[in-house]
Structure formats: structure tokens, C-alpha cells
Amino acid sequence: MNNPSGNPPNENAHKYFQPHVIHNNKQLQFIRSCFAAIAGSAAGILGLTNWSGFLFYALSWSTLAVLLVVFKCYHQPGNYFMHGLRELVVDGAINGLLSYILFHTFLYGLVHLYQ
């Protein structure tokens, strides 16, 4: 009963099995990377630049988060991820943005180079 660190133990620590958490995070990273590449390619082909390109990224990122919550987490992200909804929506947004920009730039250059 004596807690030497002074921090209260996490009440939900027994809910999460570390190999499952690692697997879920790997799957989430793979889905995000693929989705960012597809969204960036689509935006590049469509010629979306400046604010319209950023708005397309924000819309696609939000759509991905909703799809993950509804179809993969069955409306209960706290059962699959330690930080719940924050881990699905906020974490990894910058990495996704960098992949999005990479594919957007590549496809925009290929399609709209000589126009």
C-alpha cells in the first residue's frame, strides 16, 4: 500500500496489455501513412494549393479519425488506445501532414508541370 514514488497508480493500467497496445499503435501508424499518401496524391492531382490544399488535408484527417472511431474502435476508442480519442485525432497529425506534402508535391509536379 505504500507508494514510494508519490504518484497514484493508474486505475486503468490493468485494462491494457502492452503487446496489444503496441500492435494497435503500429496499425494506426500504417493506416495514417497510407491515408496521408492517398490524400496528398489526390490533392496533387486535383491541383489543390494554398488554403484549399490545407483544408483538404484537415477534412481528410477528420474523416479518417471519424472512420477509425466508428469502424475500428466501435465508438469506444478508450478500449483500444490508452489516450482514447486524443490518440486518434491529434497524435501523428504533423507526421501525416509531412507525408501529405511529400505526395502532394510529387503528384502536383508530375501532373501540372507544363500547364
Secondary structure, 3 states (H helix, E strand, C coil): CCCCCCCCCCCCHHHCCHHHHHHHHHHHHHHHHHHHHHHHHHHHHHCCCHHHHHHHHHHHHHHHHHHHHHHHCCCCHHHCCCCCHHHHHCCCHHHHHHHHHHHHHHHHHHHCCCC
